[in-house]
Amino acid sequence: MTNGIIIAGYGTRKGNLEEVLETQAKRLECRGWDHVKVGYFRVSSPTIPEAFEALVDEGVDRVLVLPYYIADGTVTKELIPEKLGMGTKDMAEVECKGKKVTIQIASSFNTDPALTRIICDKIADVGGDMDCGILVLGHGTRYKSLYNERIIKLNADRLRWIGYKHVIHSFNEFCEPTIKDALDYLEKEGVKRIIAIPLFIAMGLHLGDEIPEQIGIPSYSDGGEITVNGRKISVSYLRPVEADPRLTDILDKTARDYLPQ
């Protein structure tokens, strides 16, 4: 039986998602996986179905889709399976080019503690400490299980358990608290510095334009000085998780758990 892997991303018009996914695909190949493709849900190419067809052309019998998403949602649980002819199942046998191929879809990063460790290291890298205001930023979700909302909150909670004194989470859209509410909370906590950490996969319009505008810092910047309730506060705006090697480890382990060797 020949195994294949698709690292599945959302797609982007303006950002570095393609570079991130290609980096992770190359790393998996260098860890011994012979058939690794990248596929996108929308905008970018190849599409996820195109990546699947390319693997079938290479003679694979079983395909594992690894969603490169912070948390599961409508796209990973419903729309990607539908694009692959799986209905809403996470495992199905699909016919492609006259051949029956088994497809499985793994989970997104979800509750993996590596996300929290990445956050802590990013705080350290900009000279932060337990007394800084920490703002964990999420996209927000309308998906019925609210995975994204729960995962963002979980990582903020973990930082409190570790010992960070001033932590709050907020969302770009759909969920609460808002970024404005979070900044108001941190100002009332008396912090002199806020470290804003986007728990997102890659750079794009949300991180480059929308969130900086809500925080009050320049677009595509690493922060600046803002005024909240009449008080000036320094903001360090960090990059998302991107192609952190710990995420490579998760992809590799997941593939070894799912695919027979």
KAQUI-V772516 format. One record per run of one state. SS is the DSSP state (H for helix, E for strand, - for the rest). FROM is the first residue (numbers start at 1). TO is the last residue. If there is no record, write none. Layout:
# KAQUI-V772516
ss={SS & SS}
from={FROM & FROM}
to={TO & TO}
This chain:
# KAQUI-V772516
ss={- & E & - & H & - & E & - & E & H & - & E & - & H & - & E & - & E & - & H & - & E & - & H & - & E & - & E & H & - & E & - & H & - & E & - & E & - & H & -}
from={1 & 3 & 10 & 17 & 31 & 36 & 41 & 47 & 48 & 58 & 62 & 68 & 74 & 84 & 91 & 97 & 99 & 106 & 114 & 126 & 133 & 139 & 147 & 163 & 166 & 172 & 178 & 179 & 189 & 193 & 199 & 205 & 216 & 223 & 229 & 231 & 238 & 245 & 259}
to={2 & 9 & 16 & 30 & 35 & 40 & 46 & 47 & 57 & 61 & 67 & 73 & 83 & 90 & 96 & 98 & 105 & 113 & 125 & 132 & 138 & 146 & 162 & 165 & 171 & 177 & 178 & 188 & 192 & 198 & 204 & 215 & 222 & 228 & 230 & 237 & 244 & 258 & 261}
